[in-house]
Amino acid sequence: MADMQNLQDELQAVLLRLAACQIELTEWQAWWSAHSSAVKKLISPGDFSRLNRAPSLYGPNSFMEKCQVGAERYLQKMQIPFSHSGVYARAAAEEQRIYNQKKDAEMAENQREAQARLERNRRDPEGLPFYRDFVDIFVKRAKQKPYLPAELAAFSPEQQALVADWLQDERYIALSDVLADLDWQIVCNELELHQHGFKMPYMTYDDLLHDFTCRMQGDEWPKDTTEE
């Protein structure tokens, strides 16, 4: 009983600091990691889910703001007075602005690249450049640096690097599986890939999975003698 009361008191103290934006991400993560299993038995499922928040795409302050909302909901429910601070919210708004700005710039650049590819590829009556670009899109995705959740901020740089490598390997495997399934559908079920009115050629070099693997290893596309 004493242990549960001590945990109740410690939880209240931590949540008061969270409401006041007086606790850093790494400290909150460390405390939650150490005590969440016991806290789950102490509070309601709804209160627990509001504290056990998923990582934010925007950044650590957006994550902390979500946890702060959960903390304040619990404190209000328990009729515990607290002091609210907008530090997390202001920093989260800036994170979201930067994230959206970056995404808008990436989308604009992707649209420019797509239009340039379309204009170039349309000059090839056989549609071969469409096929190469299709494979290279998978290569680009496989080589993208994986997103690491905010919760991993407490990990050492070496641990974060290991997780990033693992995530990238899993992405490569997943993309390989997709291409292998497409190969099977093309060969066995007469699937056809069309883009902008062109039927993309198949087996001009090799199958999709083999071409993807070779490009991942740094091989260049064979020179097309029809190209200038």
C-alpha positions in Angstrom: 0.0 0.0 0.0 2.8 2.4 0.9 4.5 1.7 -2.5 1.3 2.6 -4.3 0.9 5.8 -2.3 4.5 6.7 -3.0 3.9 6.1 -6.8 0.7 8.2 -6.6 2.6 11.1 -5.0 5.5 10.8 -7.5 3.1 10.7 -10.4 1.3 13.8 -9.2 4.6 15.6 -8.8 5.8 14.7 -12.3 2.5 15.6 -13.9 2.6 19.0 -12.2 6.0 19.7 -13.6 4.8 18.5 -17.0 1.8 20.9 -16.9 4.2 23.7 -16.0 6.6 22.7 -18.8 9.3 22.2 -16.2 10.5 18.8 -17.3 12.7 18.0 -20.3 11.9 15.3 -22.9 14.7 12.9 -21.8 13.7 13.1 -18.2 10.1 12.5 -18.9 10.9 9.6 -21.2 13.2 8.0 -18.6 10.6 8.4 -15.8 7.7 7.1 -18.0 9.8 4.1 -19.2 10.6 3.2 -15.6 7.2 3.6 -14.1 4.6 3.2 -16.9 3.8 -0.4 -16.2 3.0 0.4 -12.5 1.1 3.6 -13.4 -1.1 1.5 -15.8 -2.4 -0.4 -12.8 -2.9 2.8 -10.8 -4.9 5.0 -13.2 -7.8 4.4 -15.7 -7.1 3.1 -19.2 -8.2 6.5 -20.7 -5.9 8.5 -18.4 -3.0 6.1 -19.2 -3.6 6.4 -23.0 -3.5 10.2 -22.8 -0.1 10.0 -21.1 1.3 7.1 -23.1 1.4 9.1 -26.3 2.7 8.1 -29.7 5.7 10.0 -31.2 5.1 13.1 -33.1 6.2 13.6 -36.7 6.8 17.3 -36.0 9.3 17.0 -33.2 10.0 16.5 -29.5 8.0 19.6 -28.3 4.9 18.5 -30.2 5.3 15.1 -28.4 5.7 16.9 -25.0 2.6 19.1 -25.7 0.5 15.9 -26.3 1.8 14.5 -23.0 1.1 17.8 -21.2 -2.5 17.6 -22.4 -2.8 14.2 -20.9 -1.2 15.3 -17.6 -3.6 18.3 -17.3 -6.7 16.1 -18.1 -5.7 13.8 -15.2 -4.9 16.6 -12.8 -8.3 18.2 -13.5 -10.1 14.9 -13.1 -8.4 14.4 -9.7 -9.1 18.1 -8.8 -5.4 18.8 -8.3 -4.6 22.5 -8.8 -1.8 23.1 -11.4 0.0 25.8 -13.2 -0.2 25.7 -17.0 2.6 26.9 -19.3 2.5 27.4 -23.0 6.2 26.7 -23.6 5.7 23.3 -25.2 2.8 24.7 -27.3 4.7 27.6 -28.7 7.7 25.4 -29.5 5.4 22.8 -31.0 3.8 25.4 -33.3 7.2 26.4 -34.6 8.1 22.7 -35.2 4.9 22.2 -37.1 5.5 25.4 -39.2 9.0 24.2 -40.1 7.8 20.7 -40.9 5.0 22.0 -43.1 7.3 24.4 -44.8 9.8 21.7 -45.5 7.1 19.3 -46.8 5.7 22.1 -49.1 9.2 22.7 -50.5 9.7 18.9 -51.0 6.3 18.6 -52.8 7.1 21.6 -55.1 10.5 20.1 -55.9 9.0 16.7 -56.5 6.4 18.2 -58.9 9.1 20.0 -60.8 11.1 16.8 -61.1 8.1 14.8 -62.1 7.2 17.3 -64.8 10.8 17.3 -66.1 10.8 13.5 -66.2 7.5 13.5 -68.0 8.7 15.8 -70.7 11.9 13.8 -71.1 10.2 10.4 -71.1 7.5 11.4 -73.6 10.3 11.7 -76.2 10.9 8.0 -75.9 8.2 6.1 -77.9 8.9 2.8 -76.2 8.4 4.2 -72.7 11.7 2.8 -71.4 12.6 5.9 -69.3 9.3 5.5 -67.4 10.4 2.0 -66.4 13.8 3.2 -65.2 12.2 6.0 -63.2 9.7 3.6 -61.7 12.5 1.4 -60.4 14.6 4.4 -59.3 11.7 5.7 -57.2 11.9 2.5 -55.1 15.7 2.9 -54.9 15.2 6.5 -53.6 12.7 5.4 -51.0 15.0 2.6 -49.8 17.9 5.0 -49.4 15.9 7.7 -47.5 17.1 8.3 -43.9 14.5 6.7 -41.7 12.4 8.8 -39.3 13.4 8.2 -35.6 10.6 8.8 -33.1 11.0 11.5 -30.5 11.2 8.7 -27.8 14.6 7.7 -29.1 16.1 11.0 -28.0 17.1 9.3 -24.8 19.2 6.7 -26.7 22.9 7.1 -27.2 24.1 8.1 -30.7 25.4 4.6 -31.2 22.0 3.1 -30.3 20.1 5.5 -32.5 22.4 4.6 -35.4 21.7 0.9 -34.8 17.9 1.5 -34.8 18.2 3.6 -38.0 20.2 0.8 -39.8 17.6 -1.7 -38.7 14.7 0.4 -39.9 16.4 1.0 -43.2 17.0 -2.7 -43.7 13.4 -3.4 -43.0 12.3 -0.8 -45.5 14.6 -2.4 -48.1 13.1 -5.8 -47.4 9.6 -4.4 -47.7 10.2 -2.7 -51.0 11.9 -5.8 -52.3 8.8 -7.8 -51.4 6.5 -5.4 -53.2 8.6 -5.6 -56.4 8.8 -9.4 -56.2 5.0 -9.5 -55.9 4.7 -7.2 -58.9 7.1 -9.5 -60.9 4.9 -12.5 -60.0 1.7 -10.6 -61.1 3.3 -9.5 -64.4 4.5 -13.0 -65.2 1.6 -15.1 -63.9 -1.4 -12.8 -64.1 -0.6 -10.6 -67.1 -0.4 -7.4 -65.0 0.6 -4.4 -67.1 2.1 -1.1 -65.8 1.1 2.0 -67.7 2.1 5.6 -67.2 0.9 8.7 -69.1 -0.4 6.5 -71.9 2.8 4.4 -72.2 3.0 0.7 -71.4 6.2 0.3 -69.5 8.4 -2.4 -71.0 9.2 -5.4 -68.9 12.4 -7.6 -68.9 14.3 -5.0 -71.1 17.1 -5.4 -68.6 15.9 -8.0 -66.1 12.9 -8.3 -63.8 11.9 -5.5 -61.4 13.5 -7.0 -58.3 16.8 -7.7 -60.0 16.9 -4.2 -61.5 16.1 -2.7 -58.1 18.8 -4.7 -56.4 21.4 -3.8 -59.0 20.6 -0.1 -58.7 20.8 -0.3 -54.9 24.3 -1.7 -55.3 25.3 1.3 -57.5 25.0 -0.2 -61.0 24.3 2.2 -63.8 21.5 1.6 -66.3 22.8 0.0 -69.5 23.4 2.7 -72.1 20.4 2.9 -74.5 21.8 3.1 -78.0 18.7 5.0 -79.1 19.5 7.9 -76.8 21.4 10.8 -78.0 
